[in-house]
Amino acid sequence: MLPQWVRYGQSKLANRLYILALARRYPSLIVAAIHPGSVRTEIITTRSSMSQRLIGFFNFVLREEILTPEQGIASQLWAVSADKAKIRSGAFYEPVGKPGRSFKYEADEELANKLYDWTESELAKWKK
């Protein structure tokens, strides 16, 4: 697998783990990871033609279309405007407002805690 896709996957896992840890630490808040879908922005359009074909292939297999930026914002708009009783804190949502697919490592509480503690440690270096 290409290194940039490994890094991309790790960043998505980190996002989901951090939200999980955040939800546990702050139960009075509603926090969720929101996936906008594949949106035709420079993140996609400036990739090599091989990467763009790979993105298109995965979207075809998953039966998802590549969205315009105007369509891509719908998930975030849903998250801020939906009935809060319908949003589970710590959850992951796919377009638009559907519970996301689960993967093995994203429910790893120990890994979530390590990520949260590491993030706090790194941010502490920048506090005045």
N, C-alpha and C positions, 0 to 999 in steps of 0.2 A: 504494500500500500504506500502511496506517495506520502512523504513526511508532512506536507501541508494538511492532508486529510486526517492524519493521525492527530496533529495539533488541533484541528478543528473539532474532532470528536472529543478530545480531552477538554476543550473549552466548554463544550456543551454539557459534558458530564459534570464539570466543576460548577457550572451554573445551576444544574439540578441539585447537586449535593449542597451547595451553599444555601439555596432556598429551603431545603429540608432542615438544615441546621438552624437557619434564621427563624423558621416557623416554630421550632421547638423552644428556642430561647426567648422568643417574644410572642407568646400565645395571644396577646391582645391585638396583634397586628394580623392582617390578612396579606400574605405574601405568596406569590405564585410565579413559576417560570412560564413565560409565554413564547411559543414558537410562532413566528409570523408566516411560516411557509417559505418556499423558495421565491424570493422577490428579485425581479430583474433590476438590480442596482449595480453599481460598479463592483460590488463583491463578486458578482457573476460575470458581468460584461467585460471586465478587464482580465479575466482568467485566460489561460491558453485555450486554444480551440479544443484540445484533448480534454481539459477539465470541464469546459462547457458541455461537451458531448457526454461526459460522465454524469454531470448534473442532470442533463436531459434524460439520460437512460434511467437513472434512479427515480426521477419523477415519473417516468413512463411506467416503470415496474410498480411503483407505489400508487399509481393512478392519481397523481397530483399534478396540477398544472403549475407552470412558472407564472407567478403573479406580477401585475404591474405594481409600482409603489403605492398607487391609490388603493389597490386591493389588499396589499400587504399590511396596511395599517389597521385593518379591520380587527385583528386579534387583540391588539393593544387597546383599541377603542372599546371592544367588548369587555376587557379586563377592568377598565376604569368605570364602566357604566352599568355592568351587570348587577343583578340583585346579589348583594354580598353573601346572602344565605346559600347561594348556589355555587360559590367558589370555596373550595377546600384549601385552607392555608397549607402551604408546603407542596402543593400539587403542581403538575406540569400539564399545560394545555396546548393543544394543537389548533390550527384554524378550523373554524372559529368557535372557540369555547368548548371544544371536545376534549375530554380527558385524554392525555397523551399515552402513548405506548410505554410500557415499562421495560427496563433492562436490568440485568443482574446487579451491576455495581451501584446503581443510583439509589438503592435503599440501604446501602452500607453505612450504618450510623457511625461506626468508628472512622471510616474514611471521611464522612461529612464533618465530624468533629475535628479531625486532623486538618482538613482544609480550612475550616472556620478559624481554628487557633493559629494556623500559619498566616492567614490573611490578617488577623488582628495584630500579629507580631510584625508583619511587614508594614502595615499602616501606622503602627505605633512609632516607627522611625520618622514619620513625617508630621507627627503632632507637635505643636509648639507648646 
